[in-house]
Amino acid sequence: MRLAHHLFRNSPLSNSECSPYVAICFKKQRKGINVNLQQTRDEVESVVEGYLAGLHTGDVKKLQQSFHPSCHLLALDSEDAVTALSRDAWLALVAQRQSPQTVGHVREHEILSIDIANSKMAGVKLKFTAPQRCFTDFLLLLKSAEGWRIIAKSYTFDSYEA
């Protein structure tokens, strides 16, 4: 499992006073905003980890905990037309299929980027494999009174031979 985390790369928040990877520059440039970036990143990663674990094992309850009930998922179908699914419709599809774990697939993923916008919003780009497919996800997360949840997911996949 390879994880790559890039905070503030090529961001307007990076300047000559601080490295683009130094989270403290956010506080320096945005007075009055009190964001503990490491804690926020850890919380966001925890939601993403629950999502990936739920996908791999087929654990719909774990996936429900990661996704807000009003979340929608957008993807391209076989004709390259955009399709939209509600969280519950997508979870029903997950519940009907064999999980990657059950068919002996080794869990592999990479978090390509985590963008913490502020204390309430973050975006995550990741790749993961499933049997004969490699997915790329863009996840948008919001922190509500219930905590961090994925509120939108857009994804594509490439097929490969086993």
Steps between C-alpha positions, in 0.01 A plus 500: 500500500654830387368825637599838362371812669547845352363798688504838329712397200493780239246678717453875537555429869866421432737794488865581544457524880413134547531166326188389307487195728509694826147512634570785740514746209123466472462654847758769423323613185143472622486674834195415705464152348594239758547172316704215640603363163662181626191409703272589208710293261496206742120522529458515120739206453299300754183546293685404181647193672150394609379547143783293352466226764124485444546473123757223532298290744153588370406644840199718416469628859856629491427669167184658644714652774737653243236649269244766587144377426451771235824413316490442127751306294583599143674285243518422130311201365620273218380760246695779679179665616489643851293292739392596850415272791373582844697364793229243575477380137879458492503318835236260364733419209792447738288267716411285194854442376774277630752708692857520371613333822272196445650436158854522637587844367783672690404849615711767331446873509681830484383834631627741237401823673311640793396864472380650827301809398415597858372343821177388328594395145758275337562324171677169445631343180586130517554186296415146599469164334216254487496176303594594140444872559704797616281783633575870537277682749453866579328533838356817651457494878319738734511507878152539644373451855534122439867534398680457170306326223542455127232715335597442137697241308602513136686205356629325192673168448732324262469128437796265503562129450546291814 
